[in-house]
Amino acid sequence: MTRAPTEFRYWDRLDRPAHRWMRRASRALGGFDLAPPDDVVRAFADMYYDADPLAEAFVRDVYLTRGMAAGRAMLEDALANGAGPDAPLTLMGGSVAPGIALRAMGYRPSRADIEATMHFWRYV
């Protein structure tokens, strides 16, 4: 069974006239269906429940234990003084849109993949 939060209304909206028309047009003109396969949609719905373990630990250990002021102070300090040497890796590796696409394809980038991407973008 697929878990899907209430705000994930993909299946509820498939029967709307505009959606049906667009899908029919794409099949007739382009030979493909705009709607992704059901297993991909189920993977997207299930990903709503994926969490970042490091972020969850931070919220648990700082915000829920020491309060919002302490969490905000840590954020301000990171913005003013830098967040550490792995911060760019975390930002790139946790990028939402590419991450979702990679996850849907069953791929998780390694640290080496992320570093290679950063090296590439340095010269672009």
N, C-alpha and C positions, 0 to 999 in steps of 0.2 A: 504494500500500500504506500502511496506517495503522500508525504506530508506537504501541505500547501497552506500558507497563511491566508487569512480572509482577504487581504489586499491583492493576492495573486488571483486575478479573475480571468485568466486566459480562456479557460474552457467556457465560462459564462458568456464570453463575448464572441465566440466563434460563429454563433448562429445569427449575428446581426447582419442585416441585409447588405450593408456596405462591405463587410468582411467577406461574405459569401461571394459578392460580385467581384471583388478584387482577386480572390482565389480562383474563381472561374476564368477571369480574364488572363491571369498569369499562366494558367494551364493551357488556355486556348492559344495565346500569343507567344508564350515563351516555352511552353512544354514542361513547366515545373509548377509545383505547388508552393505558394509563399509560406504556408504553415510548415513549421519544422516537424519532423517525425515525433510521435507521441513520447518515445523514450527520451528524446532531448528535452521536450517540454517538462516531463516529469523530473529530469535531472535539474533543470532550472528551478522548478518549484521547491525541490528538496534543498537546493543550495541556499535558500532563504534562512535555513537553520544552521548553515556552516558558520563557524565563528573563528575569530583569530584568538588562539589560546593565550598569546602574550597580552593582547588587549584586554581579554577577559580577566586575566590575572591582575593586570594593572587596575582595572576598575574594582575588582574584589579587594585588593590589598591597599589601594590608596583611597579611592572615592568612598567605598563602603566602610572602610575602617577609620581612616583619618579625616574624611570629609572632603567636600567640594573645594574648599579654600586650599587645602594641601595639593590636590590634583591640579588646580589652576596655577598654583605657584610653580609646580614642576613643569607645567606646559610653558609658562612664561620664561622660566630658566632655560628650557630647551630652545625656545625661539631666540632668546638673547645670546646664549652661549654655545649653541649647537647641541645636537642630540646624540652625538657620538659617531664613530666611524662607520657603523653599519646602517645609519639612518637612510642614506640614499638607496641601499639595497632593500630595505624594508619597504620604502615607498614604491619602488619599481616592482618588487615581487608581490606587493599587495595591491597593485593597481586593479581596480574593480573590473573595468570593461575587458582588458586583455585576460585577466584572471578567470573571469566567467567563461570566456571563449575557450581558453586553454582547458579549463575544467570540463567543459562540455565535450571536448575532444578526448578527454581522459589523460591529459598531460599536466604535470606539475613541474615548473621550472626549478632547476637546482641553483645553488649559489653560483656555480660556474657559468650557468646559462645567463643569469642576471648580470654577472660581471662582464661577460662577453657582450651583452647588449649595451651596458653602460660604456664599454670601450668603443663600440661601434658608434653610438650616438655622440661621443666626444668629437668625432670627425665629420659629423653631418652638419 
